[in-house]
């Protein structure tokens, strides 16, 4: 069930094999591949959560529904009594929910959702009771982005961020008056984002050009609470329960550090100072403790930590082991601490532990269970490896092997390319595990420009997007050859968004390097994207981030350096392509406009390369192509047929 209703243009005939039989030869098939596709599609994930006011329940978002679209659920804090809230009636398209907030009274939920295009959100309200009916709109301007809601202490006013022609600004809306118009709260020249109501509801903290400012609702007072000398990269701020302090992160060291600032004096107390990234701060109800996440030394994992808010003691870890944690939150009475956790073999779920003034209780317990019928012990944990880039810089990489791995065999390989500026880490990706257990080796490199390894590693690609990353990615080939168990005649890339762009760069710069490519939502023409993203006033308009984004990618705008944009646009070099491609595009994609894929398909056809390209459009899908389970199923089936054909997966390959 779902609403993909795909419109398909296929320029090369596919070998349509039943999923149960298509695929790997006996030399590469694994026991885990006996799991049905229904078992794999039964895996869901928690997106975010919030405690109820009384702590008896936890509200959360999850795609655990027949359609696969992210909805709102409620569960008792002990994990029992799960209920879905506010789902639309039959025949009405479900819309993904995010940015979940609980009203001070506990009677309502506030969240954001997009009706037309992913990311172009509006604010909605929903009863916190399962019998409370369907969501009601607070805002309904589907042509702009309205997000980041925060509620006043009395629940009457919501502040939120709006992307306007002048850049992001903060607006207020009176929830008690059905016909009240939104009113502008901030009026500065800087981009103003991330509003946070003070606990008493009298002030709002917000970000303004990298500074943290506070303004009262009654006057024009605007106070920078963090000394500009410490400025640059301030964010993630959270009010203390008594409203006298803000905890925040600052990235001036090259890593996000945690500190606390007093509102009245601007005095800053450092909480962390180490070569690790920190984030997702929350306060204990008594204001004595902070909880946040801290990356490990490798950057592939993080932990939940706690620290006294006066900085008197170093942070202490609550969690252990490889994995990624997010959103640690104290219960309203301060007796428990909950967070979202995932790992290579476990999807994102809510976990919690007991807490008592600096002491935690037994081992963490799992609140939600989203693996369905899949057994995490039968999946593969990633190995952390490093191979040298073109200048011998180590490229942080994750290597996955099937559970019944045999070094005497030769395995087909998928090189997984992440989006920009993402990161591969010890988090769960169902589709990646699917192919590992189908008998593939999967290697996931983090070329320079990736997140999670410090600002220095990220900035090594500034003004050279698609250049040095390409060299880092291509250096994975000698690394794979040296492993000895990879069949170097059966290699594929698989990447989306920025990874899709990198796929096209590989196809035009190294056309014989791989035997097949699976590509999602790539950028093919940077001039066209500059027009869609920065000049047009349509759904891809992101005027507020124009200067920074342009100079980060290539060193200037298209008007300043048009030749650089053209040189780095793969669409101008399709004549070089020799590798078969499966190209997938959602038509509701507001991150990479669909015509980036459409132009690539047209140029391939015009260049006589149409027999190499299988192009599929999903009219009701967004950038991720994961809105519906039906889409995920379709992609898996198409990938199976495509890789079976072009990587010759039915052929026996001798050890």
C-alpha positions in Angstrom: 0.0 0.0 0.0 1.2 3.5 -0.7 1.1 6.3 -3.2 4.2 6.0 -5.4 2.3 5.9 -8.7 5.6 5.9 -10.5 5.9 7.2 -14.0 8.7 5.2 -15.6 10.8 5.9 -18.7 13.1 3.0 -19.3 15.6 3.3 -22.2 17.1 -0.1 -21.7 15.2 -3.4 -21.3 15.6 -4.8 -17.8 15.9 -8.5 -17.0 12.9 -8.8 -14.7 13.6 -11.7 -12.3 11.5 -12.7 -9.3 13.2 -11.3 -6.2 13.3 -14.7 -4.5 15.4 -16.2 -7.3 17.2 -13.3 -9.0 20.6 -12.3 -7.6 23.6 -14.1 -6.2 25.1 -17.4 -7.2 25.6 -20.2 -4.6 29.1 -19.0 -4.2 28.0 -15.7 -2.8 24.5 -16.1 -1.4 24.2 -16.0 2.4 21.9 -17.6 4.9 20.5 -14.1 5.8 19.3 -13.7 2.2 16.6 -16.3 3.2 14.8 -13.4 4.9 11.9 -12.3 2.8 11.6 -8.8 1.4 8.6 -8.4 3.8 10.9 -9.0 6.7 13.3 -6.3 5.5 10.5 -3.8 4.9 9.2 -4.5 8.4 12.2 -2.6 9.8 11.3 0.9 10.8 13.1 3.8 12.7 12.3 6.4 15.3 13.0 9.9 14.1 12.6 12.1 17.3 10.8 12.0 20.6 9.4 14.1 23.5 8.3 13.3 27.0 4.8 13.9 28.0 4.4 16.6 30.7 3.7 14.1 33.4 6.4 11.7 32.2 3.9 8.8 31.8 4.2 8.7 28.0 6.7 9.3 25.3 5.6 10.8 22.0 7.7 10.0 18.9 7.8 9.9 15.2 8.4 6.7 13.2 7.8 5.2 9.8 6.4 2.1 11.3 3.2 2.1 9.4 1.8 0.2 6.4 2.6 3.1 4.0 6.1 3.7 5.5 5.4 7.5 5.9 6.7 9.0 9.2 3.8 9.4 11.7 3.4 10.3 15.3 3.0 7.6 18.0 2.6 7.5 21.7 3.9 4.9 24.1 4.0 4.5 27.8 7.4 5.2 29.3 7.8 1.5 30.1 7.4 0.7 26.4 3.8 -0.7 26.6 0.6 0.6 25.0 1.9 1.9 21.7 -0.7 4.0 19.8 -0.7 6.0 16.6 -2.0 9.6 16.7 -3.6 11.8 14.1 -3.3 9.6 11.0 -5.3 10.9 8.0 -8.4 9.1 6.8 -8.2 6.5 4.0 -7.5 8.0 0.6 -5.7 11.1 1.9 -2.0 11.2 1.4 -0.1 10.8 4.6 2.5 13.6 5.3 5.7 13.0 7.2 5.8 14.6 10.7 8.8 16.1 12.3 10.0 18.8 14.8 7.6 17.4 17.4 6.8 19.6 20.5 4.5 19.0 23.5 2.4 22.0 24.7 3.0 23.1 28.3 -0.5 21.8 29.2 0.3 18.5 27.7 -2.9 18.5 25.8 -1.6 19.3 22.4 1.3 18.4 20.1 2.9 20.9 17.7 4.8 19.6 14.6 5.8 20.5 11.1 4.8 18.8 7.9 5.0 19.5 4.2 2.0 19.1 1.9 3.6 19.7 -1.5 7.3 19.4 -1.4 9.8 18.0 1.1 11.2 20.7 3.3 8.5 23.3 2.5 6.9 22.9 5.9 3.9 24.3 7.7 3.0 24.2 11.4 0.3 21.8 12.6 -1.4 21.1 16.0 -2.7 17.8 17.1 -4.4 16.5 20.3 -2.1 14.4 22.5 -4.9 11.9 23.0 -5.4 9.1 20.5 -9.1 10.0 20.3 -8.4 13.6 19.6 -9.0 13.7 15.9 -6.9 14.8 13.0 -4.2 17.5 12.7 -5.2 21.1 12.2 -3.0 23.7 10.4 -1.5 26.6 12.2 0.1 28.0 9.1 -0.7 27.2 5.5 1.7 29.0 3.2 3.0 26.2 1.1 5.3 28.4 -0.9 7.8 29.2 1.9 9.5 27.2 4.7 7.9 27.6 8.1 9.6 25.4 10.8 11.4 25.3 14.2 8.4 25.9 16.4 8.7 26.9 20.1 5.9 27.4 22.5 5.4 30.1 25.2 5.0 29.0 28.8 1.2 29.5 28.7 1.0 27.7 25.4 -0.8 30.6 23.8 2.0 31.8 21.4 4.1 29.8 19.0 7.3 31.3 17.6 8.8 29.8 14.4 11.3 30.4 11.7 10.2 31.5 8.2 12.4 31.7 5.1 11.5 35.0 3.5 13.0 36.8 0.4 15.2 38.7 2.8 16.4 35.5 4.4 15.2 33.6 7.5 13.2 35.6 10.0 11.2 34.7 13.2 7.4 35.2 13.4 4.9 34.8 16.2 1.3 33.4 16.0 -1.4 33.6 18.7 -2.8 30.1 19.0 -5.8 31.3 21.0 -7.1 33.5 18.2 -8.1 31.3 15.2 -8.0 34.3 12.8 -4.9 36.0 14.2 -2.3 36.9 11.6 1.4 36.0 12.1 3.5 39.0 13.1 7.2 39.6 12.5 9.3 39.3 15.7 12.8 39.9 14.4 13.8 42.8 12.0 17.5 42.7 11.7 19.7 42.4 8.6 21.2 39.1 9.5 19.7 35.7 9.0 17.7 35.0 12.2 16.9 31.4 13.1 16.2 28.9 15.8 13.8 30.7 18.2 13.7 29.4 21.8 11.1 30.7 24.3 12.4 31.4 27.8 10.8 29.3 30.5 8.7 32.2 31.7 7.6 33.0 28.1 8.8 36.6 28.3 11.8 36.4 26.0 13.0 34.5 23.0 16.6 33.5 22.3 17.5 33.1 18.7 20.5 32.9 16.4 21.5 36.1 14.5 24.5 35.9 12.1 26.2 33.3 14.4 25.6 35.2 17.6 23.0 34.1 20.3 20.6 37.0 21.0 17.8 37.5 23.5 14.8 39.8 22.9 11.8 40.4 25.1 8.3 40.2 23.7 7.4 43.7 24.9 10.3 45.8 23.6 13.1 46.1 21.1 15.7 44.9 23.5 18.3 42.7 21.6 21.2 41.5 23.7 24.1 39.4 22.5 24.6 36.9 25.3 27.8 35.4 24.0 30.8 37.7 23.7 31.6 38.3 20.0 35.2 37.3 20.7 33.9 33.8 21.3 31.6 34.2 18.3 31.4 32.1 15.2 29.6 28.8 15.0 27.4 29.4 18.1 24.3 27.2 18.1 22.3 24.4 19.7 21.3 26.6 22.6 18.9 25.6 25.3 17.5 27.6 28.2 18.1 26.5 31.8 15.0 25.6 33.7 15.2 28.8 35.7 15.8 31.0 32.6 19.0 32.5 33.9 21.4 30.6 31.6 21.8 29.1 28.1 23.8 26.0 27.3 25.1 26.1 23.8 27.8 24.8 21.4 30.6 26.7 19.8 32.7 25.4 17.0 35.7 27.8 17.0 38.0 25.0 18.1 37.2 23.1 14.9 34.9 20.8 17.0 31.5 21.7 18.6 32.2 22.3 22.3 29.6 22.8 25.0 29.5 25.8 27.3 27.0 27.7 29.5 26.5 31.4 29.4 24.7 33.6 32.0 22.1 35.8 30.4 22.6 38.9 32.4 26.4 39.1 32.5 27.5 37.1 29.4 29.9 35.1 31.5 30.8 31.8 29.8 31.6 28.6 31.6 33.2 25.9 29.4 31.9 22.4 29.9 34.1 20.6 27.3 37.4 21.3 25.5 38.5 18.3 23.6 39.1 17.0 20.1 35.6 15.6 19.7 32.2 16.8 18.5 29.3 17.5 20.9 25.7 18.3 20.5 22.0 17.7 21.4 22.2 19.4 24.8 19.4 19.1 27.4 19.1 20.2 31.1 18.0 18.2 34.1 14.8 19.7 35.6 16.8 21.1 38.6 19.3 22.8 36.3 22.3 21.0 37.9 23.2 18.7 35.1 23.6 18.7 31.3 23.3 15.7 29.0 24.6 15.8 25.5 26.3 13.6 22.9 30.0 13.3 22.4 31.8 11.7 19.5 34.4 9.0 20.1 38.1 9.4 18.9 37.4 7.8 15.5 34.4 10.0 14.7 32.4 6.9 13.6 30.4 6.6 16.9 29.2 8.8 19.7 28.0 8.4 23.3 25.5 10.0 25.6 27.3 11.9 28.4 26.3 13.9 31.5 28.2 16.8 33.1 27.4 19.2 35.9 26.3 22.5 34.5 28.8 24.5 36.6 31.7 22.8 34.8 33.1 21.4 38.0 33.5 17.9 36.7 34.3 16.4 33.3 31.6 14.6 31.3 30.8 11.0 32.1 29.6 8.5 29.6 26.1 6.9 30.0 26.3 4.6 27.0 29.0 2.2 25.6 30.0 0.6 22.4 29.8 1.4 18.7 26.7 3.3 17.6 25.1 6.7 17.1 23.0 8.3 19.8 20.9 11.5 19.6 18.5 13.7 21.6 19.2 12.7 25.2 16.3 14.1 27.3 15.6 14.0 31.0 12.1 13.0 32.1 10.1 15.8 33.7 10.7 14.5 37.2 14.4 14.0 36.5 14.3 10.3 37.4 15.1 9.0 33.9 17.2 9.9 30.9 16.1 8.8 27.4 17.7 9.0 24.0 17.6 7.6 20.5 20.2 4.9 19.7 21.2 2.9 16.6 24.1 0.8 15.4 25.3 -1.1 12.4 22.9 -3.9 13.1 20.2 -2.1 15.1 17.8 0.5 13.8 17.0 3.8 15.6 15.0 3.2 18.8 14.4 4.9 22.1 16.4 3.8 25.1 16.5 5.0 28.7 18.1 4.6 32.0 17.3 5.7 35.6 18.9 8.8 37.0 19.4 10.2 40.4 21.4 13.4 41.0 24.5 12.3 39.1 24.1 8.6 39.4 22.5 6.3 36.9 20.9 2.9 37.5 21.0 -0.4 35.7 22.0 -0.9 32.1 19.9 1.0 29.6 16.6 -0.5 28.6 14.9 -0.4 25.2 11.6 1.4 25.0 10.6 1.0 21.4 11.3 -2.0 19.2 11.6 -1.3 15.5 13.5 -4.2 14.0 10.3 -6.2 13.2 11.1 -9.8 12.4 14.8 -9.1 11.6 17.4 -10.6 14.0 20.1 -8.0 14.5 22.6 -10.8 15.5 22.4 -12.1 12.0 23.5 -8.8 10.4 27.0 -7.5 9.8 29.0 -5.0 11.9 31.2 -2.6 10.0 35.0 -2.7 10.3 36.7 0.7 10.6 39.5 0.9 8.0 41.6 3.6 6.4 43.2 3.8 3.0 45.4 6.6 1.7 44.1 9.4 -0.4 46.1 10.8 -3.3 48.3 12.8 -0.9 48.4 9.9 1.7 45.7 11.5 3.8 43.9 8.6 5.5 40.3 8.3 4.3 38.0 7.1 7.1 36.0 4.1 5.8 33.6 1.5 6.9 33.8 -2.0 5.5 30.9 -4.5 5.6 31.2 -8.3 4.8 28.5 -10.9 4.8 27.9 -12.9 8.0 29.2 -16.1 6.4 32.2 -14.4 4.9 34.8 -16.8 3.4 38.1 -15.2 2.4 38.7 -17.9 -0.2 35.7 -16.6 -2.2 35.5 -13.5 -4.5 32.7 -11.2 -3.7 31.0 -8.4 -5.8 31.4 -5.0 -4.2 29.3 -1.9 -3.8 31.0 1.4 -3.1 28.5 3.5 -1.1 28.8 7.2 -1.7 27.1 9.6 0.8 25.5 12.9 0.2 27.1 16.3 0.8 28.4 16.9 3.4 27.3 13.8 5.1 29.1 11.0 6.9 29.1 7.2 7.1 29.2 6.1 10.7 27.9 3.2 12.9 24.3 3.9 12.2 21.7 1.5 10.7 20.8 1.6 7.0 18.4 -1.2 6.1 19.1 -1.2 2.3 22.9 -1.4 2.9 22.5 -4.4 5.2 20.1 -6.0 2.6 22.9 -6.0 0.0 25.6 -7.1 2.5 23.5 -10.1 3.4 22.7 -10.8 -0.2 26.4 -11.5 -0.6 28.0 -8.2 -1.4 31.0 -6.6 0.2 30.0 -2.9 0.8 32.6 -0.2 1.4 31.6 3.2 2.5 34.4 5.9 2.3 34.3 9.3 3.9 36.2 11.5 1.5 37.4 14.9 2.7 34.5 17.2 3.1 32.6 14.7 5.2 31.2 15.6 8.5 32.1 14.1 11.9 35.9 14.3 11.7 36.3 17.9 12.6 36.1 21.2 10.7 39.6 20.8 9.3 38.8 17.6 7.5 35.6 19.1 6.2 37.2 22.2 4.9 39.8 20.4 2.9 37.3 20.4 0.0 36.3 24.1 0.2 36.1 25.6 -3.3 37.0 22.2 -4.8 33.7 20.3 -4.5 33.8 17.3 -6.8 37.6 17.5 -7.2 39.5 16.2 -4.3 36.6 14.0 -3.1 36.7 12.3 -6.5 40.4 11.4 -6.0 39.7 10.2 -2.5 36.9 7.9 -3.7 38.9 6.6 -6.6 41.7 5.5 -4.3 39.3 2.9 -2.9 40.0 0.8 -5.9 43.6 -0.2 -5.1 42.4 -0.7 -1.5 39.7 -3.2 -2.6 42.2 -5.0 -4.9 44.6 -5.5 -2.0 41.9 -7.2 0.1 42.1 -10.3 -2.1 38.5 -11.4 -1.7 36.8 -8.7 -3.9 36.0 -9.6 -7.5 37.4 -6.6 -9.3 35.4 -7.4 -12.4 32.1 -6.9 -10.5 32.1 -3.4 -8.9 29.3 -1.0 -8.6 28.8 2.5 -7.1 25.6 3.5 -5.2 25.1 7.1 -4.2 22.4 9.7 -3.8 22.3 13.5 -3.7 26.0 14.5 -3.4 26.8 10.9 -3.8 24.7 10.9 -7.0 26.8 13.9 -8.2 30.0 12.0 -7.4 28.6 9.0 -9.3 28.3 11.2 -12.4 31.8 12.6 -11.9 33.1 9.0 -11.8 31.1 8.1 -14.9 32.6 11.0 -16.9 36.1 11.1 -15.4 36.8 7.4 -14.9 34.3 5.7 -17.3 35.8 2.2 -17.1 36.4 2.1 -13.3 33.1 0.4 -12.4 30.7 -2.1 -14.1 27.4 -0.5 -12.9 26.0 2.5 -11.0 22.9 3.1 -9.0 22.2 6.8 -8.7 19.6 8.8 -6.8 18.8 12.5 -7.3 22.2 13.7 -8.6 23.4 17.2 -9.5 24.3 17.1 -13.2 24.4 20.8 -14.2 25.6 23.4 -11.6 24.5 26.4 -13.7 21.0 25.1 -13.8 21.0 24.4 -10.1 22.3 27.9 -9.4 19.3 29.2 -11.3 16.8 27.0 -9.5 18.3 27.4 -6.1 19.5 31.0 -5.9 17.7 33.0 -8.6 14.2 31.6 -9.1 11.5 32.3 -6.6 10.1 28.8 -6.9 10.2 25.8 -4.5 14.0 25.4 -4.7 14.7 29.0 -3.7 17.1 29.3 -0.7 18.1 32.9 -0.8 19.2 33.0 2.8 22.2 30.8 2.3 23.3 31.9 -1.2 26.7 33.5 -0.5 28.0 30.9 1.9 26.9 28.0 -0.2 28.3 29.3 -3.4 31.7 30.1 -2.0 31.9 26.8 -0.1 31.3 24.7 -3.2 33.4 26.4 -5.9 34.8 29.7 -4.5 32.2 32.0 -6.0 28.8 32.5 -7.7 28.0 31.4 -11.2 28.2 35.0 -12.4 31.7 35.3 -11.0 33.2 32.0 -12.2 30.9 30.5 -14.9 33.7 28.4 -16.4 34.2 26.6 -13.0 30.6 25.7 -12.8 30.6 24.4 -16.3 33.8 22.5 -15.8 32.4 20.7 -12.8 29.0 19.8 -14.4 29.1 16.2 -15.6 26.2 16.9 -18.1 28.7 18.5 -20.4 30.8 15.3 -20.7 28.2 12.5 -21.2 30.1 11.4 -24.3 32.6 9.8 -22.0 30.1 7.6 -20.2 30.5 3.8 -20.7 29.0 2.4 -17.5 25.3 1.2 -17.2 23.3 3.4 -14.9 20.1 3.0 -12.9 19.0 6.6 -12.2 16.2 7.2 -9.6 14.4 10.5 -9.1 11.5 11.7 -6.9 9.4 14.5 -8.5 8.6 16.1 -5.1 12.3 16.6 -4.4 12.9 20.1 -3.0 16.6 19.5 -2.4 17.8 18.6 -5.9 15.3 19.6 -8.6 14.1 16.8 -10.8 15.3 18.4 -13.9 18.9 17.7 -12.9 18.1 14.0 -13.6 15.9 14.8 -16.5 18.6 16.9 -18.2 21.1 14.1 -17.7 18.7 11.5 -19.3 18.1 13.8 -22.2 21.8 14.4 -22.9 22.5 10.7 -22.6 19.9 10.0 -25.2 21.0 12.8 -27.5 24.6 11.5 -27.2 23.6 8.0 -28.3 24.1 6.6 -24.7 20.5 5.9 -24.1 21.1 2.1 -24.0 23.3 2.6 -20.9 20.6 4.4 -18.9 17.6 3.1 -17.0 15.7 6.2 -15.7 12.9 5.9 -13.2 10.8 8.8 -11.8 8.6 8.6 -8.7 6.0 11.4 -8.9 5.0 11.3 -5.2 8.5 10.8 -3.7 10.9 13.3 -2.1 14.7 13.5 -2.0 15.3 10.4 0.1 13.0 8.1 -1.9 11.9 6.5 1.4 8.5 8.2 1.8 6.7 4.9 1.0 7.6 1.3 1.6 6.3 0.6 -1.9 9.1 2.8 -3.2 11.7 1.0 -1.2 10.4 -2.3 -2.5 10.5 -1.1 -6.0 14.0 0.2 -5.7 15.2 -3.1 -4.2 13.6 -5.1 -7.0 15.0 -2.9 -9.7 18.5 -2.9 -8.1 18.3 -6.7 -7.9 17.6 -7.0 -11.6 20.0 -4.3 -12.6 23.0 -5.7 -10.6 22.2 -9.2 -11.5 22.5 -8.3 -15.2 25.4 -6.0 -15.2 27.5 -7.7 -12.5 26.8 -11.2 -13.8 25.7 -12.3 -10.4 24.6 -15.8 -11.7 28.1 -16.6 -12.8 30.3 -18.8 -10.6 33.5 -17.1 -9.8 36.3 -19.4 -8.7 38.2 -18.6 -5.5 
